[in-house]
Amino acid sequence: MVVRPEFAEAPVPARVLGENAAVMPLAGPAALVSAVAADALRLRRLLDEALDSVG
């Protein structure tokens, strides 16, 4: 979950990130990233990519 005050005015758009991850806006100034991967290293990379994509 990523919480930032600026998301209250401009929510993060819902989108798919590759085949195994998605970003979804939440009520309030937050976004949720959901991801699955075969191992912890790949999961960490997916989550880092998602964090970079939300700014």
PDBQT receptor file of N, H, CA, C and O in Angstrom, charges set to zero:
ATOM      1  N   MET A   1       0.847  -1.158   0.000  1.00  0.00    +0.000 N 
ATOM      2  CA  MET A   1       0.000   0.000   0.000  1.00  0.00    +0.000 C 
ATOM      3  C   MET A   1       0.897   1.226   0.000  1.00  0.00    +0.000 C 
ATOM      4  O   MET A   1       1.887   1.295   0.729  1.00  0.00    +0.000 OA
ATOM      5  N   VAL A   2       0.528   2.199  -0.838  1.00  0.00    +0.000 N 
ATOM      6  H   VAL A   2      -0.276   2.144  -1.431  1.00  0.00    +0.000 HD
ATOM      7  CA  VAL A   2       1.256   3.467  -0.934  1.00  0.00    +0.000 C 
ATOM      8  C   VAL A   2       0.271   4.565  -0.565  1.00  0.00    +0.000 C 
ATOM      9  O   VAL A   2      -0.797   4.678  -1.165  1.00  0.00    +0.000 OA
ATOM     10  N   VAL A   3       0.635   5.375   0.425  1.00  0.00    +0.000 N 
ATOM     11  H   VAL A   3       1.503   5.283   0.913  1.00  0.00    +0.000 HD
ATOM     12  CA  VAL A   3      -0.223   6.480   0.862  1.00  0.00    +0.000 C 
ATOM     13  C   VAL A   3       0.535   7.775   0.656  1.00  0.00    +0.000 C 
ATOM     14  O   VAL A   3       1.648   7.948   1.151  1.00  0.00    +0.000 OA
ATOM     15  N   ARG A   4      -0.094   8.693  -0.093  1.00  0.00    +0.000 N 
ATOM     16  H   ARG A   4      -0.998   8.553  -0.495  1.00  0.00    +0.000 HD
ATOM     17  CA  ARG A   4       0.510   9.997  -0.339  1.00  0.00    +0.000 C 
ATOM     18  C   ARG A   4      -0.596  11.040  -0.361  1.00  0.00    +0.000 C 
ATOM     19  O   ARG A   4      -1.651  10.794  -0.945  1.00  0.00    +0.000 OA
ATOM     20  N   PRO A   5      -0.388  12.188   0.253  1.00  0.00    +0.000 N 
ATOM     21  CA  PRO A   5      -1.424  13.224   0.292  1.00  0.00    +0.000 C 
ATOM     22  C   PRO A   5      -1.901  13.651  -1.104  1.00  0.00    +0.000 C 
ATOM     23  O   PRO A   5      -3.080  13.956  -1.283  1.00  0.00    +0.000 OA
ATOM     24  N   GLU A   6      -1.010  13.675  -2.078  1.00  0.00    +0.000 N 
ATOM     25  H   GLU A   6      -0.052  13.428  -1.933  1.00  0.00    +0.000 HD
ATOM     26  CA  GLU A   6      -1.391  14.121  -3.419  1.00  0.00    +0.000 C 
ATOM     27  C   GLU A   6      -2.397  13.179  -4.103  1.00  0.00    +0.000 C 
ATOM     28  O   GLU A   6      -3.064  13.581  -5.057  1.00  0.00    +0.000 OA
ATOM     29  N   PHE A   7      -2.510  11.939  -3.627  1.00  0.00    +0.000 N 
ATOM     30  H   PHE A   7      -1.969  11.612  -2.853  1.00  0.00    +0.000 HD
ATOM     31  CA  PHE A   7      -3.479  11.002  -4.203  1.00  0.00    +0.000 C 
ATOM     32  C   PHE A   7      -4.920  11.417  -3.881  1.00  0.00    +0.000 C 
ATOM     33  O   PHE A   7      -5.847  10.957  -4.549  1.00  0.00    +0.000 OA
ATOM     34  N   ALA A   8      -5.130  12.271  -2.878  1.00  0.00    +0.000 N 
ATOM     35  H   ALA A   8      -4.377  12.644  -2.335  1.00  0.00    +0.000 HD
ATOM     36  CA  ALA A   8      -6.475  12.740  -2.552  1.00  0.00    +0.000 C 
ATOM     37  C   ALA A   8      -7.031  13.597  -3.685  1.00  0.00    +0.000 C 
ATOM     38  O   ALA A   8      -8.221  13.526  -3.991  1.00  0.00    +0.000 OA
ATOM     39  N   GLU A   9      -6.188  14.394  -4.299  1.00  0.00    +0.000 N 
ATOM     40  H   GLU A   9      -5.221  14.452  -4.050  1.00  0.00    +0.000 HD
ATOM     41  CA  GLU A   9      -6.590  15.262  -5.406  1.00  0.00    +0.000 C 
ATOM     42  C   GLU A   9      -6.516  14.559  -6.755  1.00  0.00    +0.000 C 
ATOM     43  O   GLU A   9      -7.342  14.808  -7.633  1.00  0.00    +0.000 OA
ATOM     44  N   ALA A  10      -5.537  13.688  -6.921  1.00  0.00    +0.000 N 
ATOM     45  H   ALA A  10      -4.866  13.485  -6.208  1.00  0.00    +0.000 HD
ATOM     46  CA  ALA A  10      -5.324  12.982  -8.196  1.00  0.00    +0.000 C 
ATOM     47  C   ALA A  10      -5.072  11.506  -7.906  1.00  0.00    +0.000 C 
ATOM     48  O   ALA A  10      -3.919  11.088  -7.796  1.00  0.00    +0.000 OA
ATOM     49  N   PRO A  11      -6.132  10.716  -7.781  1.00  0.00    +0.000 N 
ATOM     50  CA  PRO A  11      -5.956   9.286  -7.467  1.00  0.00    +0.000 C 
ATOM     51  C   PRO A  11      -5.153   8.555  -8.540  1.00  0.00    +0.000 C 
ATOM     52  O   PRO A  11      -5.164   8.933  -9.711  1.00  0.00    +0.000 OA
ATOM     53  N   VAL A  12      -4.480   7.537  -8.130  1.00  0.00    +0.000 N 
ATOM     54  H   VAL A  12      -4.471   7.230  -7.178  1.00  0.00    +0.000 HD
ATOM     55  CA  VAL A  12      -3.719   6.698  -9.058  1.00  0.00    +0.000 C 
ATOM     56  C   VAL A  12      -4.716   5.923  -9.917  1.00  0.00    +0.000 C 
ATOM     57  O   VAL A  12      -5.659   5.337  -9.385  1.00  0.00    +0.000 OA
ATOM     58  N   PRO A  13      -4.522   5.911 -11.237  1.00  0.00    +0.000 N 
ATOM     59  CA  PRO A  13      -5.442   5.124 -12.070  1.00  0.00    +0.000 C 
ATOM     60  C   PRO A  13      -5.177   3.623 -11.913  1.00  0.00    +0.000 C 
ATOM     61  O   PRO A  13      -4.033   3.202 -11.737  1.00  0.00    +0.000 OA
ATOM     62  N   ALA A  14      -6.235   2.831 -11.977  1.00  0.00    +0.000 N 
ATOM     63  H   ALA A  14      -7.164   3.173 -12.119  1.00  0.00    +0.000 HD
ATOM     64  CA  ALA A  14      -6.077   1.375 -11.915  1.00  0.00    +0.000 C 
ATOM     65  C   ALA A  14      -5.397   0.919 -13.208  1.00  0.00    +0.000 C 
ATOM     66  O   ALA A  14      -5.747   1.366 -14.300  1.00  0.00    +0.000 OA
ATOM     67  N   ARG A  15      -4.423   0.024 -13.064  1.00  0.00    +0.000 N 
ATOM     68  H   ARG A  15      -4.139  -0.340 -12.177  1.00  0.00    +0.000 HD
ATOM     69  CA  ARG A  15      -3.740  -0.490 -14.252  1.00  0.00    +0.000 C 
ATOM     70  C   ARG A  15      -3.026  -1.793 -13.935  1.00  0.00    +0.000 C 
ATOM     71  O   ARG A  15      -2.705  -2.095 -12.786  1.00  0.00    +0.000 OA
ATOM     72  N   VAL A  16      -2.794  -2.542 -14.980  1.00  0.00    +0.000 N 
ATOM     73  H   VAL A  16      -3.055  -2.297 -15.914  1.00  0.00    +0.000 HD
ATOM     74  CA  VAL A  16      -2.055  -3.796 -14.884  1.00  0.00    +0.000 C 
ATOM     75  C   VAL A  16      -0.592  -3.495 -15.168  1.00  0.00    +0.000 C 
ATOM     76  O   VAL A  16      -0.273  -2.743 -16.089  1.00  0.00    +0.000 OA
ATOM     77  N   LEU A  17       0.292  -4.082 -14.378  1.00  0.00    +0.000 N 
ATOM     78  H   LEU A  17       0.033  -4.693 -13.630  1.00  0.00    +0.000 HD
ATOM     79  CA  LEU A  17       1.733  -3.920 -14.580  1.00  0.00    +0.000 C 
ATOM     80  C   LEU A  17       2.300  -5.272 -15.000  1.00  0.00    +0.000 C 
ATOM     81  O   LEU A  17       2.581  -6.118 -14.151  1.00  0.00    +0.000 OA
ATOM     82  N   GLY A  18       2.465  -5.475 -16.267  1.00  0.00    +0.000 N 
ATOM     83  H   GLY A  18       2.237  -4.788 -16.957  1.00  0.00    +0.000 HD
ATOM     84  CA  GLY A  18       2.951  -6.764 -16.744  1.00  0.00    +0.000 C 
ATOM     85  C   GLY A  18       1.902  -7.843 -16.568  1.00  0.00    +0.000 C 
ATOM     86  O   GLY A  18       0.705  -7.556 -16.547  1.00  0.00    +0.000 OA
ATOM     87  N   GLU A  19       2.342  -9.066 -16.445  1.00  0.00    +0.000 N 
ATOM     88  H   GLU A  19       3.314  -9.299 -16.462  1.00  0.00    +0.000 HD
ATOM     89  CA  GLU A  19       1.429 -10.193 -16.316  1.00  0.00    +0.000 C 
ATOM     90  C   GLU A  19       1.079 -10.531 -14.875  1.00  0.00    +0.000 C 
ATOM     91  O   GLU A  19       0.107 -11.244 -14.623  1.00  0.00    +0.000 OA
ATOM     92  N   ASN A  20       1.871 -10.020 -13.918  1.00  0.00    +0.000 N 
ATOM     93  H   ASN A  20       2.660  -9.441 -14.123  1.00  0.00    +0.000 HD
ATOM     94  CA  ASN A  20       1.734 -10.501 -12.547  1.00  0.00    +0.000 C 
ATOM     95  C   ASN A  20       1.498  -9.439 -11.486  1.00  0.00    +0.000 C 
ATOM     96  O   ASN A  20       1.616  -9.723 -10.294  1.00  0.00    +0.000 OA
ATOM     97  N   ALA A  21       1.169  -8.227 -11.897  1.00  0.00    +0.000 N 
ATOM     98  H   ALA A  21       1.073  -7.997 -12.865  1.00  0.00    +0.000 HD
ATOM     99  CA  ALA A  21       0.976  -7.174 -10.894  1.00  0.00    +0.000 C 
ATOM    100  C   ALA A  21      -0.081  -6.181 -11.367  1.00  0.00    +0.000 C 
ATOM    101  O   ALA A  21      -0.322  -6.027 -12.564  1.00  0.00    +0.000 OA
ATOM    102  N   ALA A  22      -0.703  -5.512 -10.398  1.00  0.00    +0.000 N 
ATOM    103  H   ALA A  22      -0.506  -5.637  -9.426  1.00  0.00    +0.000 HD
ATOM    104  CA  ALA A  22      -1.695  -4.487 -10.702  1.00  0.00    +0.000 C 
ATOM    105  C   ALA A  22      -1.661  -3.418  -9.617  1.00  0.00    +0.000 C 
ATOM    106  O   ALA A  22      -1.348  -3.694  -8.459  1.00  0.00    +0.000 OA
ATOM    107  N   VAL A  23      -1.988  -2.199 -10.015  1.00  0.00    +0.000 N 
ATOM    108  H   VAL A  23      -2.242  -1.974 -10.956  1.00  0.00    +0.000 HD
ATOM    109  CA  VAL A  23      -2.108  -1.070  -9.095  1.00  0.00    +0.000 C 
ATOM    110  C   VAL A  23      -3.578  -0.672  -9.077  1.00  0.00    +0.000 C 
ATOM    111  O   VAL A  23      -4.202  -0.523 -10.128  1.00  0.00    +0.000 OA
ATOM    112  N   MET A  24      -4.126  -0.501  -7.878  1.00  0.00    +0.000 N 
ATOM    113  H   MET A  24      -3.619  -0.622  -7.025  1.00  0.00    +0.000 HD
ATOM    114  CA  MET A  24      -5.533  -0.149  -7.742  1.00  0.00    +0.000 C 
ATOM    115  C   MET A  24      -5.681   1.018  -6.763  1.00  0.00    +0.000 C 
ATOM    116  O   MET A  24      -5.077   1.007  -5.690  1.00  0.00    +0.000 OA
ATOM    117  N   PRO A  25      -6.481   2.023  -7.128  1.00  0.00    +0.000 N 
ATOM    118  CA  PRO A  25      -6.706   3.130  -6.189  1.00  0.00    +0.000 C 
ATOM    119  C   PRO A  25      -7.574   2.671  -5.022  1.00  0.00    +0.000 C 
ATOM    120  O   PRO A  25      -8.423   1.794  -5.176  1.00  0.00    +0.000 OA
ATOM    121  N   LEU A  26      -7.358   3.262  -3.872  1.00  0.00    +0.000 N 
ATOM    122  H   LEU A  26      -6.668   3.975  -3.747  1.00  0.00    +0.000 HD
ATOM    123  CA  LEU A  26      -8.174   2.999  -2.687  1.00  0.00    +0.000 C 
ATOM    124  C   LEU A  26      -8.892   4.279  -2.285  1.00  0.00    +0.000 C 
ATOM    125  O   LEU A  26      -8.521   5.368  -2.723  1.00  0.00    +0.000 OA
ATOM    126  N   ALA A  27      -9.911   4.148  -1.459  1.00  0.00    +0.000 N 
ATOM    127  H   ALA A  27     -10.213   3.264  -1.103  1.00  0.00    +0.000 HD
ATOM    128  CA  ALA A  27     -10.577   5.330  -0.921  1.00  0.00    +0.000 C 
ATOM    129  C   ALA A  27      -9.567   6.109  -0.089  1.00  0.00    +0.000 C 
ATOM    130  O   ALA A  27      -8.794   5.522   0.668  1.00  0.00    +0.000 OA
ATOM    131  N   GLY A  28      -9.576   7.404  -0.229  1.00  0.00    +0.000 N 
ATOM    132  H   GLY A  28     -10.204   7.880  -0.844  1.00  0.00    +0.000 HD
ATOM    133  CA  GLY A  28      -8.587   8.213   0.474  1.00  0.00    +0.000 C 
ATOM    134  C   GLY A  28      -7.330   8.332  -0.358  1.00  0.00    +0.000 C 
ATOM    135  O   GLY A  28      -7.322   7.956  -1.530  1.00  0.00    +0.000 OA
ATOM    136  N   PRO A  29      -6.282   8.843   0.224  1.00  0.00    +0.000 N 
ATOM    137  CA  PRO A  29      -5.059   9.091  -0.545  1.00  0.00    +0.000 C 
ATOM    138  C   PRO A  29      -4.135   7.871  -0.580  1.00  0.00    +0.000 C 
ATOM    139  O   PRO A  29      -3.019   7.916  -0.062  1.00  0.00    +0.000 OA
ATOM    140  N   ALA A  30      -4.609   6.779  -1.195  1.00  0.00    +0.000 N 
ATOM    141  H   ALA A  30      -5.515   6.743  -1.616  1.00  0.00    +0.000 HD
ATOM    142  CA  ALA A  30      -3.802   5.562  -1.185  1.00  0.00    +0.000 C 
ATOM    143  C   ALA A  30      -4.008   4.735  -2.445  1.00  0.00    +0.000 C 
ATOM    144  O   ALA A  30      -4.998   4.890  -3.159  1.00  0.00    +0.000 OA
ATOM    145  N   ALA A  31      -3.049   3.856  -2.697  1.00  0.00    +0.000 N 
ATOM    146  H   ALA A  31      -2.245   3.731  -2.117  1.00  0.00    +0.000 HD
ATOM    147  CA  ALA A  31      -3.133   2.892  -3.793  1.00  0.00    +0.000 C 
ATOM    148  C   ALA A  31      -2.615   1.558  -3.266  1.00  0.00    +0.000 C 
ATOM    149  O   ALA A  31      -1.747   1.504  -2.394  1.00  0.00    +0.000 OA
ATOM    150  N   LEU A  32      -3.169   0.496  -3.814  1.00  0.00    +0.000 N 
ATOM    151  H   LEU A  32      -3.874   0.539  -4.522  1.00  0.00    +0.000 HD
ATOM    152  CA  LEU A  32      -2.767  -0.845  -3.425  1.00  0.00    +0.000 C 
ATOM    153  C   LEU A  32      -2.099  -1.519  -4.604  1.00  0.00    +0.000 C 
ATOM    154  O   LEU A  32      -2.584  -1.441  -5.732  1.00  0.00    +0.000 OA
ATOM    155  N   VAL A  33      -0.984  -2.183  -4.342  1.00  0.00    +0.000 N 
ATOM    156  H   VAL A  33      -0.590  -2.247  -3.425  1.00  0.00    +0.000 HD
ATOM    157  CA  VAL A  33      -0.308  -2.976  -5.359  1.00  0.00    +0.000 C 
ATOM    158  C   VAL A  33      -0.495  -4.436  -4.998  1.00  0.00    +0.000 C 
ATOM    159  O   VAL A  33      -0.239  -4.846  -3.866  1.00  0.00    +0.000 OA
ATOM    160  N   SER A  34      -0.940  -5.210  -5.964  1.00  0.00    +0.000 N 
ATOM    161  H   SER A  34      -1.147  -4.877  -6.883  1.00  0.00    +0.000 HD
ATOM    162  CA  SER A  34      -1.088  -6.650  -5.779  1.00  0.00    +0.000 C 
ATOM    163  C   SER A  34      -0.179  -7.332  -6.788  1.00  0.00    +0.000 C 
ATOM    164  O   SER A  34      -0.202  -6.998  -7.973  1.00  0.00    +0.000 OA
ATOM    165  N   ALA A  35       0.625  -8.290  -6.323  1.00  0.00    +0.000 N 
ATOM    166  H   ALA A  35       0.644  -8.562  -5.361  1.00  0.00    +0.000 HD
ATOM    167  CA  ALA A  35       1.573  -8.967  -7.220  1.00  0.00    +0.000 C 
ATOM    168  C   ALA A  35       1.793 -10.402  -6.772  1.00  0.00    +0.000 C 
ATOM    169  O   ALA A  35       1.706 -10.720  -5.586  1.00  0.00    +0.000 OA
ATOM    170  N   VAL A  36       2.076 -11.256  -7.736  1.00  0.00    +0.000 N 
ATOM    171  H   VAL A  36       2.147 -10.997  -8.700  1.00  0.00    +0.000 HD
ATOM    172  CA  VAL A  36       2.458 -12.641  -7.463  1.00  0.00    +0.000 C 
ATOM    173  C   VAL A  36       3.708 -12.948  -8.274  1.00  0.00    +0.000 C 
ATOM    174  O   VAL A  36       3.900 -12.422  -9.371  1.00  0.00    +0.000 OA
ATOM    175  N   ALA A  37       4.551 -13.806  -7.718  1.00  0.00    +0.000 N 
ATOM    176  H   ALA A  37       4.395 -14.233  -6.828  1.00  0.00    +0.000 HD
ATOM    177  CA  ALA A  37       5.788 -14.180  -8.404  1.00  0.00    +0.000 C 
ATOM    178  C   ALA A  37       6.233 -15.556  -7.938  1.00  0.00    +0.000 C 
ATOM    179  O   ALA A  37       5.799 -16.051  -6.898  1.00  0.00    +0.000 OA
ATOM    180  N   ALA A  38       7.103 -16.159  -8.727  1.00  0.00    +0.000 N 
ATOM    181  H   ALA A  38       7.456 -15.756  -9.572  1.00  0.00    +0.000 HD
ATOM    182  CA  ALA A  38       7.597 -17.501  -8.433  1.00  0.00    +0.000 C 
ATOM    183  C   ALA A  38       8.551 -17.525  -7.245  1.00  0.00    +0.000 C 
ATOM    184  O   ALA A  38       8.695 -18.553  -6.583  1.00  0.00    +0.000 OA
ATOM    185  N   ASP A  39       9.206 -16.392  -6.972  1.00  0.00    +0.000 N 
ATOM    186  H   ASP A  39       9.089 -15.557  -7.510  1.00  0.00    +0.000 HD
ATOM    187  CA  ASP A  39      10.137 -16.358  -5.841  1.00  0.00    +0.000 C 
ATOM    188  C   ASP A  39      10.185 -14.947  -5.248  1.00  0.00    +0.000 C 
ATOM    189  O   ASP A  39       9.675 -13.993  -5.835  1.00  0.00    +0.000 OA
ATOM    190  N   ALA A  40      10.799 -14.840  -4.094  1.00  0.00    +0.000 N 
ATOM    191  H   ALA A  40      11.213 -15.615  -3.617  1.00  0.00    +0.000 HD
ATOM    192  CA  ALA A  40      10.826 -13.574  -3.355  1.00  0.00    +0.000 C 
ATOM    193  C   ALA A  40      11.581 -12.479  -4.097  1.00  0.00    +0.000 C 
ATOM    194  O   ALA A  40      11.188 -11.314  -4.030  1.00  0.00    +0.000 OA
ATOM    195  N   LEU A  41      12.649 -12.820  -4.799  1.00  0.00    +0.000 N 
ATOM    196  H   LEU A  41      12.968 -13.767  -4.854  1.00  0.00    +0.000 HD
ATOM    197  CA  LEU A  41      13.424 -11.814  -5.523  1.00  0.00    +0.000 C 
ATOM    198  C   LEU A  41      12.588 -11.193  -6.638  1.00  0.00    +0.000 C 
ATOM    199  O   LEU A  41      12.581  -9.973  -6.801  1.00  0.00    +0.000 OA
ATOM    200  N   ARG A  42      11.895 -12.012  -7.393  1.00  0.00    +0.000 N 
ATOM    201  H   ARG A  42      11.901 -13.003  -7.260  1.00  0.00    +0.000 HD
ATOM    202  CA  ARG A  42      11.040 -11.494  -8.464  1.00  0.00    +0.000 C 
ATOM    203  C   ARG A  42       9.891 -10.673  -7.882  1.00  0.00    +0.000 C 
ATOM    204  O   ARG A  42       9.525  -9.644  -8.451  1.00  0.00    +0.000 OA
ATOM    205  N   LEU A  43       9.328 -11.100  -6.780  1.00  0.00    +0.000 N 
ATOM    206  H   LEU A  43       9.625 -11.935  -6.318  1.00  0.00    +0.000 HD
ATOM    207  CA  LEU A  43       8.266 -10.337  -6.130  1.00  0.00    +0.000 C 
ATOM    208  C   LEU A  43       8.768  -8.966  -5.703  1.00  0.00    +0.000 C 
ATOM    209  O   LEU A  43       8.094  -7.958  -5.917  1.00  0.00    +0.000 OA
ATOM    210  N   ARG A  44       9.942  -8.928  -5.104  1.00  0.00    +0.000 N 
ATOM    211  H   ARG A  44      10.490  -9.746  -4.930  1.00  0.00    +0.000 HD
ATOM    212  CA  ARG A  44      10.535  -7.651  -4.681  1.00  0.00    +0.000 C 
ATOM    213  C   ARG A  44      10.717  -6.724  -5.876  1.00  0.00    +0.000 C 
ATOM    214  O   ARG A  44      10.448  -5.526  -5.783  1.00  0.00    +0.000 OA
ATOM    215  N   ARG A  45      11.171  -7.273  -6.997  1.00  0.00    +0.000 N 
ATOM    216  H   ARG A  45      11.390  -8.246  -7.073  1.00  0.00    +0.000 HD
ATOM    217  CA  ARG A  45      11.363  -6.454  -8.207  1.00  0.00    +0.000 C 
ATOM    218  C   ARG A  45      10.030  -5.921  -8.726  1.00  0.00    +0.000 C 
ATOM    219  O   ARG A  45       9.939  -4.762  -9.131  1.00  0.00    +0.000 OA
ATOM    220  N   LEU A  46       9.001  -6.758  -8.717  1.00  0.00    +0.000 N 
ATOM    221  H   LEU A  46       9.074  -7.700  -8.389  1.00  0.00    +0.000 HD
ATOM    222  CA  LEU A  46       7.671  -6.320  -9.155  1.00  0.00    +0.000 C 
ATOM    223  C   LEU A  46       7.157  -5.192  -8.270  1.00  0.00    +0.000 C 
ATOM    224  O   LEU A  46       6.621  -4.202  -8.768  1.00  0.00    +0.000 OA
ATOM    225  N   LEU A  47       7.319  -5.341  -6.961  1.00  0.00    +0.000 N 
ATOM    226  H   LEU A  47       7.755  -6.145  -6.556  1.00  0.00    +0.000 HD
ATOM    227  CA  LEU A  47       6.853  -4.305  -6.030  1.00  0.00    +0.000 C 
ATOM    228  C   LEU A  47       7.635  -3.004  -6.201  1.00  0.00    +0.000 C 
ATOM    229  O   LEU A  47       7.063  -1.917  -6.122  1.00  0.00    +0.000 OA
ATOM    230  N   ASP A  48       8.941  -3.117  -6.436  1.00  0.00    +0.000 N 
ATOM    231  H   ASP A  48       9.406  -4.000  -6.500  1.00  0.00    +0.000 HD
ATOM    232  CA  ASP A  48       9.753  -1.913  -6.681  1.00  0.00    +0.000 C 
ATOM    233  C   ASP A  48       9.313  -1.208  -7.967  1.00  0.00    +0.000 C 
ATOM    234  O   ASP A  48       9.217   0.019  -7.997  1.00  0.00    +0.000 OA
ATOM    235  N   GLU A  49       9.046  -1.972  -9.023  1.00  0.00    +0.000 N 
ATOM    236  H   GLU A  49       9.124  -2.969  -8.999  1.00  0.00    +0.000 HD
ATOM    237  CA  GLU A  49       8.564  -1.398 -10.280  1.00  0.00    +0.000 C 
ATOM    238  C   GLU A  49       7.230  -0.689 -10.059  1.00  0.00    +0.000 C 
ATOM    239  O   GLU A  49       7.008   0.404 -10.581  1.00  0.00    +0.000 OA
ATOM    240  N   ALA A  50       6.360  -1.302  -9.297  1.00  0.00    +0.000 N 
ATOM    241  H   ALA A  50       6.541  -2.189  -8.873  1.00  0.00    +0.000 HD
ATOM    242  CA  ALA A  50       5.055  -0.704  -9.020  1.00  0.00    +0.000 C 
ATOM    243  C   ALA A  50       5.215   0.602  -8.245  1.00  0.00    +0.000 C 
ATOM    244  O   ALA A  50       4.554   1.593  -8.555  1.00  0.00    +0.000 OA
ATOM    245  N   LEU A  51       6.071   0.607  -7.261  1.00  0.00    +0.000 N 
ATOM    246  H   LEU A  51       6.609  -0.198  -7.010  1.00  0.00    +0.000 HD
ATOM    247  CA  LEU A  51       6.305   1.821  -6.480  1.00  0.00    +0.000 C 
ATOM    248  C   LEU A  51       6.837   2.931  -7.371  1.00  0.00    +0.000 C 
ATOM    249  O   LEU A  51       6.415   4.081  -7.242  1.00  0.00    +0.000 OA
ATOM    250  N   ASP A  52       7.760   2.606  -8.277  1.00  0.00    +0.000 N 
ATOM    251  H   ASP A  52       8.102   1.673  -8.382  1.00  0.00    +0.000 HD
ATOM    252  CA  ASP A  52       8.284   3.602  -9.214  1.00  0.00    +0.000 C 
ATOM    253  C   ASP A  52       7.173   4.136 -10.132  1.00  0.00    +0.000 C 
ATOM    254  O   ASP A  52       7.175   5.314 -10.487  1.00  0.00    +0.000 OA
ATOM    255  N   SER A  53       6.240   3.279 -10.508  1.00  0.00    +0.000 N 
ATOM    256  H   SER A  53       6.238   2.321 -10.219  1.00  0.00    +0.000 HD
ATOM    257  CA  SER A  53       5.198   3.691 -11.451  1.00  0.00    +0.000 C 
ATOM    258  C   SER A  53       4.167   4.623 -10.834  1.00  0.00    +0.000 C 
ATOM    259  O   SER A  53       3.526   5.382 -11.561  1.00  0.00    +0.000 OA
ATOM    260  N   VAL A  54       3.988   4.592  -9.530  1.00  0.00    +0.000 N 
ATOM    261  H   VAL A  54       4.509   3.976  -8.940  1.00  0.00    +0.000 HD
ATOM    262  CA  VAL A  54       3.017   5.490  -8.895  1.00  0.00    +0.000 C 
ATOM    263  C   VAL A  54       3.636   6.831  -8.530  1.00  0.00    +0.000 C 
ATOM    264  O   VAL A  54       2.942   7.738  -8.069  1.00  0.00    +0.000 OA
ATOM    265  N   GLY A  55       4.933   6.954  -8.736  1.00  0.00    +0.000 N 
ATOM    266  H   GLY A  55       5.496   6.218  -9.110  1.00  0.00    +0.000 HD
ATOM    267  CA  GLY A  55       5.592   8.243  -8.534  1.00  0.00    +0.000 C 
ATOM    268  C   GLY A  55       6.098   8.460  -7.206  1.00  0.00    +0.000 C 
ATOM    269  O   GLY A  55       6.671   9.513  -6.928  1.00  0.00    +0.000 OA
TER     270      GLY A  55
